[in-house]
């Protein structure tokens, strides 16, 4: 490691439902300009840029950044499914730590269509084919459906069966997330939910109701990462440290059961690597933004990240240890469930929320005294990025 990587500028636009959004390049431009202003620097100070998105042609990143300015720097376009934003952040952090660059911009955006995510390219092998095949082998009794619905639905059912848990834990997580979102002006949904609303909502797949799945969303976010030397030179005093970061992909055990099929093992390996590198324990964490594309995945991820023991998520939820006044505040932004999930922007929006929390700039959703923040961003197909931040 050559240099400490710090986050010095963050910004995002309010996420919107498909059809209500501005074009991707406009959303991205607003986020980029916001991050530059937050950092107090100019685009000419940036050495490299990484643009994350899933639904778009090549060099969309250039189209977006060129609206802010053309400075001749390398612009790398990143697509790593739902973890694209954190992958861009991962690459920005590597560039700074290695000494290749002193100041790097990571920005992400997405224009999504209404409805469930499906394959765009039907004339070639789907990157989700192995997931579908594994699902069918593990769950021959469950119906077919869109890949995300069926694999996360199956994982939720397996969790309930394996640990003799009640389906209402998934509903309680949805209620918690929406309650947090009430205080987030950037959240798509800000109306509180009741348990009976969640449990009695239309079933979209066995074990999943409509309020247990995140909405397709459009939006953008941007983050600026720099070295200690750059921060000192520009008299920046509000930097948040990236203490440790790990990216993992699937291993053969990913197809051993439905819970691992949705990234539990990837998440556990990434979290373990981060905690070992940082010399920090899960109990040291104050605030978490994790990938709750479906509420069963939030429950599964509690255990994968070591926030509770195996099979202990029910107790953590019922004891209120996933919200204000408990052990951790998990998804103070409202998470993907309430804030929205524009794939390429999600990881950078998570980073933005955690930086605000560590700076003490999160308003009514502020986690008091937050020192350590943990981020978890997952993409089926697959990749998982876990990042640990420390207050500067």
C-alpha positions as CSV (number, residue, x, y, z in Angstrom):
1,X,0.0,0.0,0.0
2,X,1.4,3.3,-1.0
3,X,-1.1,5.8,0.3
4,X,-4.2,6.1,2.5
5,X,-7.4,6.4,0.4
6,X,-9.9,8.9,1.7
7,X,-13.4,10.0,0.6
8,X,-13.5,13.8,0.3
9,X,-16.6,14.4,-1.8
10,X,-20.0,12.7,-2.1
11,X,-23.3,13.5,-3.8
12,X,-26.4,11.9,-5.2
13,X,-29.7,12.8,-6.8
14,X,-33.0,11.7,-5.4
15,X,-33.9,8.4,-7.0
16,X,-37.1,8.2,-9.1
17,X,-39.3,5.5,-10.6
18,X,-38.7,4.8,-14.3
19,X,-40.4,7.4,-16.5
20,X,-40.1,10.1,-13.9
21,X,-36.3,10.5,-14.1
22,X,-34.1,12.8,-16.1
23,X,-31.8,11.3,-18.7
24,X,-28.8,9.4,-17.3
25,X,-26.2,12.0,-18.4
26,X,-28.2,14.8,-16.6
27,X,-28.5,12.8,-13.4
28,X,-24.9,11.9,-13.5
29,X,-23.8,15.5,-14.2
30,X,-25.7,16.7,-11.2
31,X,-24.1,14.1,-8.9
32,X,-20.6,14.7,-10.3
33,X,-20.9,18.5,-9.8
34,X,-22.3,17.9,-6.3
35,X,-19.3,15.7,-5.3
36,X,-16.8,18.2,-6.7
37,X,-18.5,21.0,-4.8
38,X,-18.6,18.9,-1.7
39,X,-14.9,18.2,-1.9
40,X,-14.1,21.8,-2.8
41,X,-12.1,20.9,-5.9
42,X,-12.3,21.3,-9.7
43,X,-12.6,18.6,-12.3
44,X,-9.1,19.5,-13.4
45,X,-7.9,18.2,-10.1
46,X,-9.1,14.7,-10.9
47,X,-6.6,12.2,-12.4
48,X,-8.9,9.3,-13.3
49,X,-12.7,8.5,-13.5
50,X,-14.6,5.3,-13.2
51,X,-18.2,5.2,-14.5
52,X,-20.6,2.4,-13.3
53,X,-23.8,1.4,-15.0
54,X,-25.5,-1.7,-16.2
55,X,-28.1,-0.7,-18.8
56,X,-26.3,1.4,-21.5
57,X,-24.0,1.3,-24.4
58,X,-20.2,1.6,-24.2
59,X,-18.7,5.0,-23.2
60,X,-21.9,6.3,-21.5
61,X,-19.5,7.3,-18.8
62,X,-17.7,9.7,-21.2
63,X,-21.0,11.1,-22.4
64,X,-21.9,11.9,-18.8
65,X,-18.6,13.3,-17.7
66,X,-18.0,15.3,-20.9
67,X,-21.0,17.5,-19.9
68,X,-19.0,18.6,-16.8
69,X,-15.8,19.0,-18.8
70,X,-13.3,17.3,-21.1
71,X,-9.9,17.1,-19.4
72,X,-8.4,14.2,-21.2
73,X,-8.2,11.9,-18.2
74,X,-8.8,8.1,-18.4
75,X,-12.5,7.3,-18.1
76,X,-13.2,3.6,-17.4
77,X,-16.7,2.2,-17.8
78,X,-17.6,-0.5,-15.2
79,X,-20.4,-3.1,-15.3
80,X,-20.5,-5.6,-12.5
81,X,-24.3,-6.0,-12.1
82,X,-25.7,-4.6,-8.9
83,X,-22.3,-4.2,-7.4
84,X,-21.1,-1.9,-10.2
85,X,-21.0,1.2,-8.1
86,X,-18.9,-0.4,-5.4
87,X,-16.7,-1.9,-8.1
88,X,-16.0,1.6,-9.4
89,X,-15.2,2.7,-5.8
90,X,-12.9,-0.4,-5.4
91,X,-11.0,0.6,-8.5
92,X,-10.7,4.2,-7.5
93,X,-9.4,3.2,-4.1
94,X,-6.8,0.9,-5.7
95,X,-5.6,3.7,-7.9
96,X,-5.1,6.0,-5.0
97,X,-3.5,3.4,-2.7
98,X,-1.1,2.2,-5.4
99,X,0.1,5.8,-6.0
100,X,-1.1,5.7,-9.6
101,X,-3.4,8.6,-9.0
102,X,-3.9,11.2,-6.3
103,X,-7.5,12.1,-6.9
104,X,-10.1,9.8,-8.5
105,X,-13.8,10.2,-9.4
106,X,-16.2,7.3,-9.2
107,X,-19.7,7.9,-10.4
108,X,-22.6,5.7,-11.2
109,X,-26.0,6.1,-12.8
110,X,-28.9,4.0,-14.1
111,X,-32.0,4.4,-16.3
112,X,-34.1,1.4,-15.6
113,X,-37.4,0.1,-17.0
114,X,-40.5,-0.7,-15.0
115,X,-41.0,-4.3,-13.8
116,X,-38.7,-7.2,-12.9
117,X,-35.2,-7.3,-14.3
118,X,-34.6,-9.6,-17.2
119,X,-32.1,-10.5,-19.8
120,X,-31.4,-7.8,-22.5
121,X,-29.4,-10.1,-24.7
122,X,-31.4,-13.2,-25.6
123,X,-29.3,-14.3,-28.6
124,X,-26.3,-15.4,-26.4
125,X,-25.6,-17.3,-23.2
126,X,-27.1,-15.5,-20.2
127,X,-24.7,-14.7,-17.4
128,X,-27.5,-15.9,-15.0
129,X,-27.8,-19.3,-16.7
130,X,-25.7,-21.1,-14.1
131,X,-27.8,-19.5,-11.4
132,X,-31.0,-20.7,-12.9
133,X,-29.6,-24.2,-13.4
134,X,-28.4,-24.3,-9.8
135,X,-31.8,-23.1,-8.6
136,X,-33.6,-25.8,-10.5
137,X,-31.3,-28.5,-9.1
138,X,-31.7,-27.2,-5.5
139,X,-35.4,-26.3,-5.7
140,X,-37.2,-28.6,-8.1
141,X,-40.5,-28.0,-6.3
142,X,-40.5,-24.2,-6.6
143,X,-41.9,-22.4,-9.7
144,X,-39.9,-20.8,-12.4
145,X,-39.7,-17.0,-12.7
146,X,-37.4,-14.1,-13.1
147,X,-34.0,-15.1,-11.8
148,X,-33.7,-12.6,-9.0
149,X,-37.2,-13.4,-7.6
150,X,-36.7,-17.1,-7.6
151,X,-33.2,-17.3,-6.2
152,X,-33.8,-14.7,-3.4
153,X,-37.2,-16.2,-2.8
154,X,-35.7,-19.7,-2.5
155,X,-33.0,-18.4,-0.2
156,X,-35.6,-16.9,2.1
157,X,-37.6,-20.1,2.3
158,X,-34.4,-22.1,3.0
159,X,-33.5,-19.7,5.8
160,X,-36.9,-20.0,7.4
161,X,-36.8,-23.8,7.2
162,X,-33.1,-24.2,8.3
163,X,-33.5,-22.0,11.4
164,X,-37.2,-22.6,12.2
165,X,-37.8,-18.9,11.7
166,X,-41.1,-17.1,11.1
167,X,-41.9,-15.4,7.8
168,X,-42.7,-12.2,9.7
169,X,-39.0,-11.4,10.2
170,X,-38.9,-10.4,6.6
171,X,-41.9,-8.1,7.1
172,X,-40.3,-6.6,10.2
173,X,-37.2,-5.7,8.2
174,X,-39.3,-4.0,5.6
175,X,-41.0,-1.9,8.4
176,X,-37.7,-0.9,9.9
177,X,-36.3,0.2,6.6
178,X,-39.3,2.3,5.7
179,X,-39.3,3.9,9.1
180,X,-35.7,4.9,8.5
181,X,-36.6,6.3,5.1
182,X,-39.1,8.7,6.6
183,X,-36.1,10.9,7.6
184,X,-34.3,10.7,4.3
185,X,-35.1,13.3,1.7
186,X,-33.3,11.2,-0.9
187,X,-35.5,8.2,-0.4
188,X,-38.1,7.2,-3.0
189,X,-40.6,5.9,-0.4
190,X,-41.2,7.8,2.8
191,X,-44.5,6.4,4.0
192,X,-44.3,4.1,7.0
193,X,-45.6,0.5,6.7
194,X,-47.4,-1.7,9.2
195,X,-46.7,-5.5,9.5
196,X,-50.1,-6.5,8.2
197,X,-49.6,-4.4,5.1
198,X,-46.3,-6.1,4.3
199,X,-47.5,-9.6,5.1
200,X,-50.9,-9.2,3.3
201,X,-49.5,-7.5,0.2
202,X,-49.7,-9.3,-3.1
203,X,-47.4,-12.4,-3.3
204,X,-44.8,-12.0,-6.1
205,X,-43.1,-15.3,-5.4
206,X,-43.4,-18.0,-2.7
207,X,-42.2,-16.4,0.6
208,X,-42.1,-12.9,-0.9
209,X,-44.7,-10.1,-1.0
210,X,-44.5,-6.9,-2.9
211,X,-43.1,-5.0,0.1
212,X,-40.3,-7.4,0.5
213,X,-38.7,-6.5,-2.9
214,X,-36.9,-3.2,-3.8
215,X,-38.3,-1.2,-6.7
216,X,-36.7,-0.6,-10.1
217,X,-35.3,2.9,-9.9
218,X,-33.4,5.5,-11.8
219,X,-30.7,7.8,-10.3
220,X,-27.0,8.7,-9.9
221,X,-24.4,9.2,-7.3
222,X,-20.7,10.3,-7.2
223,X,-17.7,9.9,-4.9
224,X,-14.3,11.5,-4.9
225,X,-11.3,9.5,-3.5
226,X,-7.9,11.0,-2.8
227,X,-4.6,10.4,-1.0
228,X,-3.5,12.0,2.2
229,X,-1.1,14.2,0.3
230,X,-3.8,15.5,-1.9
231,X,-6.1,16.3,1.0
232,X,-3.3,18.1,2.8
233,X,-2.4,20.1,-0.3
234,X,-6.0,21.3,-0.8
235,X,-6.6,21.9,2.9
236,X,-9.3,19.3,3.1
237,X,-10.3,18.4,6.7
238,X,-13.5,16.4,6.3
239,X,-12.0,13.3,4.8
240,X,-13.4,9.9,5.7
241,X,-10.9,7.0,5.6
242,X,-11.4,3.8,3.6
243,X,-9.8,1.6,6.2
244,X,-10.2,-1.7,4.4
245,X,-12.1,-3.0,1.3
246,X,-12.5,-6.5,-0.2
247,X,-14.1,-7.8,-3.4
248,X,-15.0,-11.5,-3.7
249,X,-16.6,-13.6,-6.4
250,X,-18.2,-17.1,-6.3
251,X,-16.5,-20.3,-5.4
252,X,-17.7,-23.9,-5.9
253,X,-19.6,-23.8,-2.6
254,X,-21.9,-21.1,-4.0
255,X,-24.1,-23.8,-5.6
256,X,-24.2,-25.9,-2.4
257,X,-27.5,-24.4,-1.1
258,X,-29.9,-21.5,-1.9
259,X,-28.5,-19.2,0.7
260,X,-25.0,-19.4,-0.7
261,X,-26.5,-19.1,-4.2
262,X,-27.4,-15.5,-3.4
263,X,-24.0,-14.5,-2.2
264,X,-23.9,-15.4,1.5
265,X,-20.5,-17.0,1.2
266,X,-19.1,-14.2,-0.9
267,X,-20.3,-11.7,1.7
268,X,-18.8,-13.7,4.6
269,X,-15.4,-14.0,2.9
270,X,-15.3,-10.3,2.0
271,X,-16.3,-9.2,5.5
272,X,-13.8,-11.5,7.1
273,X,-11.0,-10.1,4.9
274,X,-12.0,-6.5,5.8
275,X,-12.2,-7.1,9.5
276,X,-8.9,-8.9,9.5
277,X,-7.1,-6.2,7.5
278,X,-8.5,-3.4,9.7
279,X,-8.1,-5.2,13.0
280,X,-11.7,-4.3,13.8
281,X,-14.5,-6.6,15.1
282,X,-18.1,-6.6,13.9
283,X,-19.1,-5.3,17.3
284,X,-17.1,-2.1,16.6
285,X,-19.4,-1.1,13.8
286,X,-21.9,1.7,14.4
287,X,-23.7,2.0,11.2
288,X,-24.2,-0.3,8.2
289,X,-25.6,0.1,4.6
290,X,-26.1,-3.4,3.2
291,X,-27.6,-4.7,0.0
292,X,-31.3,-5.4,0.8
293,X,-32.6,-5.9,-2.7
294,X,-35.0,-8.3,-1.0
295,X,-35.7,-8.4,2.7
296,X,-34.6,-12.1,3.0
297,X,-31.2,-11.0,1.7
298,X,-30.9,-8.4,4.5
299,X,-31.6,-11.1,7.1
300,X,-29.1,-13.5,5.5
301,X,-26.5,-10.7,5.3
302,X,-26.7,-9.9,9.0
303,X,-25.2,-13.3,9.7
304,X,-22.8,-13.2,6.7
305,X,-21.3,-9.9,7.9
306,X,-20.9,-11.3,11.5
307,X,-23.4,-8.8,12.9
308,X,-25.0,-11.8,14.7
309,X,-24.3,-15.5,15.0
310,X,-25.7,-18.2,12.6
311,X,-29.4,-18.5,13.0
312,X,-29.6,-15.5,15.3
313,X,-31.1,-12.9,13.0
314,X,-34.5,-13.4,14.4
315,X,-33.3,-12.4,17.9
316,X,-31.3,-9.4,16.4
317,X,-34.5,-8.2,14.7
318,X,-36.9,-8.8,17.6
319,X,-34.5,-7.1,20.0
320,X,-34.3,-4.0,17.8
321,X,-30.5,-4.4,17.3
322,X,-30.8,-3.4,13.7
323,X,-32.1,0.1,14.4
324,X,-31.6,3.2,16.5
325,X,-31.0,2.4,20.1
326,X,-29.7,-1.1,19.3
327,X,-26.3,-2.6,18.6
328,X,-26.2,-1.3,15.0
329,X,-28.2,1.1,12.8
330,X,-28.7,-0.9,9.6
331,X,-29.7,1.0,6.4
332,X,-30.4,4.4,8.0
333,X,-31.1,5.6,4.5
334,X,-34.0,3.3,4.1
335,X,-31.8,0.9,2.1
336,X,-32.6,-0.3,-1.4
337,X,-36.0,-1.3,-0.2
338,X,-37.1,2.3,0.4
339,X,-34.5,4.6,-1.2
340,X,-34.4,2.6,-4.5
341,X,-31.9,0.6,-6.4
342,X,-30.6,2.1,-9.6
343,X,-28.0,-0.6,-10.2
344,X,-24.9,1.4,-11.2
345,X,-25.5,4.1,-8.6
346,X,-26.4,2.0,-5.6
347,X,-22.9,1.3,-4.2
348,X,-21.9,4.9,-4.5
349,X,-25.2,6.1,-2.9
350,X,-24.4,3.7,0.0
351,X,-21.0,5.3,0.3
352,X,-22.6,8.8,0.2
353,X,-24.9,7.9,3.1
354,X,-22.1,6.5,5.3
355,X,-19.8,9.5,4.6
356,X,-22.7,11.8,5.7
357,X,-23.1,9.6,8.9
358,X,-19.4,9.7,9.8
359,X,-19.2,13.5,9.2
360,X,-22.3,14.0,11.3
361,X,-24.2,15.5,8.3
362,X,-27.1,13.0,8.2
363,X,-29.8,15.2,9.8
364,X,-32.7,13.5,11.5
365,X,-31.3,10.0,10.7
366,X,-27.9,10.7,12.2
367,X,-26.3,7.8,14.2
368,X,-24.9,9.6,17.2
369,X,-21.1,9.1,17.7
370,X,-20.6,7.0,14.6
371,X,-17.0,6.1,14.2
372,X,-16.9,3.0,12.0
373,X,-19.3,2.4,9.1
374,X,-19.6,-0.8,7.0
375,X,-20.9,-1.1,3.4
376,X,-22.0,-4.2,1.7
377,X,-22.9,-4.3,-2.1
378,X,-23.8,-7.5,-3.9
379,X,-24.2,-8.4,-7.5
380,X,-25.5,-11.8,-8.7
381,X,-23.4,-13.3,-11.3
382,X,-21.4,-12.5,-9.2
383,X,-19.4,-10.1,-7.1
384,X,-19.6,-8.7,-3.5
385,X,-17.8,-5.6,-2.2
386,X,-17.5,-4.9,1.5
387,X,-15.9,-1.6,2.6
388,X,-15.0,-0.3,6.0
389,X,-14.9,3.5,6.7
390,X,-13.6,5.4,9.7
391,X,-14.3,8.9,10.8
392,X,-11.4,11.2,10.0
